[in-house]
């Protein structure tokens, strides 16, 4: 049976680029199995974060050539708006970009692997995976 694709959060990509575990093992598994996807928001965050360092920028650009990217489209924006409203009503606000990423995940019915479980776990209906759990799993 085919595995479900997984959205890779920005912090996991950064951990991979730094060689940090368990992010490195998790990322490599997803890359080898072609199950890892990024969001357009993560691409933005990676490009902004690497703009002052040409080595980092080159590494990010090369990496982006190997991964599919999910768009922040009308459907994802609508879902993100609902998430933002619900979280505000609960007094449990998270960052706007995290809300956008969650909206993309839910629009595509995909889980996210992140080291930022505290924020993403607040999003109703979003399956959140830890890099450590995925790194030690039988995936890929």
C-alpha positions as CSV (number, residue, x, y, z in Angstrom):
1,X,0.0,0.0,0.0
2,X,1.3,3.5,-0.9
3,X,2.2,5.8,1.9
4,X,0.4,9.2,2.2
5,X,2.4,12.2,1.3
6,X,3.5,14.4,4.2
7,X,4.0,18.2,4.4
8,X,7.4,19.1,5.7
9,X,7.4,22.2,8.0
10,X,10.1,24.8,7.7
11,X,11.8,23.9,11.0
12,X,12.4,20.3,9.7
13,X,14.0,21.6,6.5
14,X,16.2,24.0,8.5
15,X,17.1,21.1,10.9
16,X,18.1,19.0,7.8
17,X,20.2,21.8,6.4
18,X,22.0,22.1,9.8
19,X,22.5,18.4,10.0
20,X,20.4,18.2,13.2
21,X,18.8,14.9,14.3
22,X,16.0,13.7,14.1
23,X,15.2,16.3,11.4
24,X,18.0,15.0,9.1
25,X,16.9,11.3,9.1
26,X,13.2,12.3,8.8
27,X,13.9,14.6,5.9
28,X,16.1,12.1,4.0
29,X,13.4,9.3,4.4
30,X,10.8,11.6,3.0
31,X,13.0,12.7,0.1
32,X,14.0,9.1,-0.8
33,X,10.4,7.9,-0.7
34,X,9.2,11.0,-2.7
35,X,6.5,11.5,0.0
36,X,7.7,14.8,1.3
37,X,6.1,18.1,0.1
38,X,6.6,21.7,0.9
39,X,4.2,24.5,1.0
40,X,4.6,27.8,-0.9
41,X,4.8,29.4,2.6
42,X,7.8,27.2,3.6
43,X,9.5,28.1,0.3
44,X,9.0,31.8,1.2
45,X,10.4,31.3,4.7
46,X,13.4,29.4,3.4
47,X,14.2,32.0,0.7
48,X,13.9,34.9,3.1
49,X,16.0,33.1,5.8
50,X,18.8,32.4,3.3
51,X,18.9,35.7,1.4
52,X,21.9,37.1,3.2
53,X,24.1,34.0,2.9
54,X,25.0,32.8,-0.6
55,X,25.9,29.3,0.6
56,X,22.6,28.9,2.4
57,X,20.8,30.3,-0.6
58,X,22.4,27.9,-3.0
59,X,21.6,24.9,-0.7
60,X,18.0,26.0,-0.4
61,X,17.7,26.5,-4.2
62,X,19.1,23.1,-4.8
63,X,16.8,21.5,-2.3
64,X,13.8,23.1,-3.8
65,X,14.5,21.3,-7.0
66,X,13.8,17.9,-5.4
67,X,10.5,18.6,-3.7
68,X,7.0,19.3,-4.8
69,X,5.4,22.5,-3.6
70,X,1.7,22.9,-2.6
71,X,0.2,26.4,-3.3
72,X,-1.5,28.8,-1.0
73,X,-4.6,29.0,-3.2
74,X,-8.2,30.1,-2.7
75,X,-9.3,26.9,-1.0
76,X,-6.3,26.9,1.4
77,X,-6.9,30.6,2.1
78,X,-10.5,30.0,3.0
79,X,-9.6,27.1,5.3
80,X,-6.8,29.3,6.9
81,X,-9.3,32.0,7.6
82,X,-11.6,29.6,9.4
83,X,-8.6,28.3,11.4
84,X,-7.5,31.8,12.4
85,X,-11.1,32.7,13.5
86,X,-11.4,29.6,15.6
87,X,-8.1,30.0,17.3
88,X,-8.7,33.7,18.1
89,X,-12.1,32.7,19.6
90,X,-10.3,30.1,21.8
91,X,-7.6,32.6,22.7
92,X,-5.1,30.2,21.3
93,X,-3.5,32.2,18.5
94,X,-0.5,31.0,16.4
95,X,1.6,32.7,13.8
96,X,-0.1,33.7,10.6
97,X,2.3,31.8,8.4
98,X,1.6,28.6,10.5
99,X,-2.1,29.2,9.9
100,X,-1.4,29.4,6.2
101,X,0.6,26.2,6.3
102,X,-2.1,24.5,8.3
103,X,-4.7,25.7,5.7
104,X,-2.7,24.2,2.9
105,X,-2.3,20.9,4.8
106,X,-6.1,20.6,5.4
107,X,-7.0,21.6,1.9
108,X,-4.9,18.7,0.6
109,X,-5.9,16.4,3.5
110,X,-2.3,15.8,4.4
111,X,-0.4,15.5,7.7
112,X,2.5,17.8,8.7
113,X,5.8,16.8,10.2
114,X,7.1,19.5,12.4
115,X,9.1,20.2,15.5
116,X,6.6,22.9,16.3
117,X,4.0,20.5,17.6
118,X,2.7,23.0,20.2
119,X,1.4,25.4,17.6
120,X,0.1,23.0,15.0
121,X,-1.6,20.7,17.5
122,X,-4.0,23.5,18.2
123,X,-5.4,23.3,14.7
124,X,-8.6,21.2,14.6
125,X,-8.4,18.2,12.2
126,X,-4.7,18.6,11.4
127,X,-2.6,15.4,11.9
128,X,0.7,16.4,13.3
129,X,3.7,14.1,13.2
130,X,7.0,14.5,15.0
131,X,10.3,14.3,13.1
132,X,11.5,11.7,15.7
133,X,8.5,9.4,15.2
134,X,8.8,9.6,11.5
135,X,12.5,9.1,11.5
136,X,12.1,5.9,13.5
137,X,9.1,4.6,11.5
138,X,9.1,2.1,8.7
139,X,8.2,4.7,6.1
140,X,10.3,4.9,3.0
